Amino acid sequence: MRWILYNVLFAVAYAAMTPKFLRRMKKRGGYRAHFAERFGRYEPDVARRLVEKPRIWVHAVSVGEANLAGTIVKELRRRDPSAAFVLSTTSSTGRAVIERLAGPDDVAIYLPLDFPRCVRRAVAAVNVRALVLAESEFWPNLLRALHCKGVPLVLANGRVSDRSAPGYRRLRFFFGPVFRLFDALLVQSELDRDRLVAAGAPAENIRITGSVKFDVAPPSPEAVERARGVLAAGGVAPGRDRVLLGGSTWPGEEAALAAAWRPLAAADPGLKLVLVPRHAERAGEVASELSAAGFAVRRASGAAAPAAPAGAPGILLVDLTGVLFPLYAFADLVFVGKTLAPNEGGQNMIEPCSLGKAVICGPHTENFVPAMAVLRAAGAIVEVADAASLSSGLSRLVSDPGERAALGRRALAAVAASRGALSRTVDAIEAAARRTGSGEISVQAKGRAR
C-alpha cells in the first residue's frame, strides 16, 4: 500500500513541478539534451553499450556529488582497471561533470524518473553489477527494482542534513523499508548514523567512514594551466596580482563580495576580485547586477557584459564550468558560497582548504557539518555572520598576509589529517560484495535471490 501511495503522490508532485522543469530547460540550455533518458529510453549506441558488459552504476545528484563520484570511480578503477561504469546524474551541470570524468569505456546517462515504467525500462537496459549512490538521493522504485534483481546497493559518503532529518524521522514507516534495501550505508559521521537509525535504517548495516571529500586529489597540471589562461584572458595576472575568489556563489553573494572588495581595491589596485557563480547560467543577471552597482564586469566566456562608467573597478566573472577547483590554486583568499543568508547549505570548502588557502564563509554550512567541525577545531576557516561581517573579515585578512598564511597552513594540515575515507569506502563496498558471494572487485552479485 505504501508504494501505491508513493507512486500516486510522486505523479502529482511531478506534474505540479513540470512547469519549473521546462523553465529550467530553457534557462540552462543543455537540460533538454538526452531528455529521453529520464524515461529510460536510450539512443541505440548507448543502449548497446549499457547491456554489452556488467557495469558498476554510480549515481550523483549534481556537480558536487559528481566530483565525489569521480573520486570513487577513479579508486575503483585503480584497483581493477577492467571495471566499467555507468555514471548517472539528475542535472545538466552534473551531466557535464560526469562526461568529463568518464573513461572511454564508461557510459554517462540521466537517472530515470522514479515512475515504475521508466524504472523498469532503465533496469532492463543496464547490465548492473551494483548501484553506488553518492551522498544522498533515495528513489524507492529504482532501489526496489534493483534490489529485486539481486543488485547490491551501497550508499557512499552518506549524510543526513539538518533539514532532511526531521522528515526522515517523521516518515520512518516509509523510509525505514527503503533504507533496509541497502547492503551498506557508509556515512560521514556519528550524527549521520544516528539520524539514519532514527529513520529506521538497520544499525548493523551502517558504517562511519568519514568524508571522501577530504581525499580530493589536487587538480591536474593541465587543469591548472587552463585556469591560468582563464585568469590571464580576464586581465588577472597570477603571481603579480593578488586574488580574492568567490567560489560557487549564490544570489546576493556576488553583490556582497563586490561591495566588501570595493574599498579594499581602492586602497590596493593589485587586489583582484574573481567570481565563479555556482550556476553559470546566472552570469547574465550577475553581470547586470554588478554593472548597475558601478562595477566593470568582464565575462570569462567572452559574452558581452553591460557597459560601465570609465574608471569603474573591474571584476572577472567566470561563467565557465569545470574550472573552479584549479582556479583556487591562484587565490590568495577564498570565499565559499551558498553560506550567506538567505542561502543555506554551503558549497565545498574542503577543495580550497586542500590547497592550503585562507578560506572565509558565512554561517550557513549545513551540508558540511562534519567537515566544518574538523576545520573549526583546527582553526582552519573563518566564519562570518552576515554581509557586514564579511566586509570586516575580508579587510582583516587582506591586510594581514601572516594570518592568511597561517590559516592556509592549518587548513592544509586539517585536510591531510582527515584523509582515508576513500579507502575505507571502497573497502566497505568490496566487503558488501563479498557478503553476496561475489568473487569480483567491489560490487558484483551473481544469481543473488532476495
Buried (B, 14 or more C-beta within 10 A) or exposed (E): EEEEEBBEEBEEEEEEEEEEEEEBBEEBEBBEEBEEBBBBBBEEEBBEBBBEEBBBBBBBBBBBBBBBBBBBBEBBBEEEEEBBBBBBBBBBBBBBBBEEBBBEEBBBBBBBBBBBEBBBBBBEBBBBBBBBBBBBBBBBBBBBBBBEEBBBBBBBBBBBBEEBBEEBBEBBEBBBBBBEBBBBBBBBBEBBBBBBBBBBBEEEBBBBBBBBBBBBEBBEEEBBEBBBEBBEEBEBEBEEBBBBBBBBBBBBBBBBBBBBBBEBBEEEEEBBBBBBBBBBBBBBEBBEBBBEBEBBBBBBEEEEBBEBEEEBBBBBBBBBBBBBBBBBBBBBBBBBBBBBEEBBBBBBBBBBBBBBBBBBBBBBBBBBBBBBEBBEEBEBBBBBEEBEBBBEBBBEBBEEEEBBEBBBEBBBBBBEEBBEBBEBBBBBBBBBBBEBEBEBBBBBBEEBEE
